């Protein structure tokens, strides 16, 4: 029971970080990510494509992992589905707020990629928990 509260706390911290990342002006986010995108751009990759694909997917992986761990005690399918649903709802909230901010752009594609990242994180967290439990039992 105590571990679930810990995971909910970590999940809240991840959500706060995601809000900070996603609600700042696009120019500030691009400037912060330039040390990561500059080398890729030198190789011919679009920095905007990298930010859109990698950024929207990978930044939501920790949220999915913490949600599935916080939802321990439920059947696996329900945990995974609920974690993805919560992440999708959170992402939708972010996109709706971004639509009202002049320095941000809301895109349905971002919501889909964020939800994919949440799903990857939830599956990864669930598989890691299973592997650790099997290791402890044997």
Order of alpha helices (4+ residues) and beta strands (2+ residues): alpha-alpha-alpha-alpha-alpha-alpha
